[in-house]
């Protein structure tokens, strides 16, 4: 069976519409994905800022300026005087 001119036009029209629909679907998905990517990047920036704040708080909490007063008030500890510090050599590290 041989296709006539109007059949070829119909075939090409259907092919054109199918390709157009595929391009449209792909562009719609790309726009959706781009929006999601922007949202994820904003969330990541927010989380990195929160992480930096937490790391700063950890460094502050680990500092001597914070730990010494807490140890003195809560645990009753004090900073040792020079006469209270004793250095103990490790065995086997001395001269032979």
N, C-alpha and C positions, 0 to 999 in steps of 0.2 A: 504494500500500500504506500502510495506516495502522498506526502503532505502538500497541501495547496498553500498558496500565499497567506491566506487568512489564518491558517493553522500555525504557520511559522511565526506570524505576528503574535498570536496567543501564547506560543511557547516562549518566545523572547520576552513578552510582557510578564509572564509568570516568573521567568528566571530573573528578570530585573526586579520585580517585587520581592522575591525571596532574598536576593542579595541586599536590597535596600533594607529589608527587615532585619537581616543579620547585622548590618552596619549600625542601624539604629539601636538594636539590643546591645551591641558591644559598646557603643558610646554611652548608653544609659548606665551600663555596669561600670564603665570607667569613671563616670561622674560620681556614682555612688561610692566607689572605692576611693576616689580622691577625697571625698568628704570624710570618709572613715579614717583615712590616713592623716588628715589634718587634725581630727579629734584625738587620734592616738598620739600624735606628736605633742599636742597641747597637754595631754594627760602625762606623757613622759616628762615634759619640762616641769610640770607641777610636782611630780614625784621626785625628780632630781633636786628640786628646790627644797622639798620636805626632807629628803635624805641629807642634804648639806646642812640643814638646820639641826637635824638629829646628831650628825657628826660633830657639829660645833658644840652642842649641849654635852655630848660625851666627853669631848676634850676639856670643856670647862669643868665638868664633874670630876674628871681624873686629875685636875691640876692640884698642885700642892696648896694653893691658896684656899681651895675648898676642902680638901681632905684633912689638912692639919687641924683646922678649927673643929671639924666634925669629930675627929678622933679624940681631941682634947675634951670636948663637952660630952659626947655620948659614951665614949669608952674609958674616959679618965686617963688617957695616954698623954705623954709629953715628949717633946723633942729631946733626944739624948745630948748630954754635954760631951765635949771632946774626950773627957776622961772616962766616959761610959762606953765608948766604942772600942771593941776588941776585935782585931783582925786575926782570924784563925787560918793558918796555911793549910792547904789541901795536901794530903799525903801523896808522895810521889812526884810532886812538882818542884821540890827543892833540888839543889845541886847533888850530883851523885857521890 
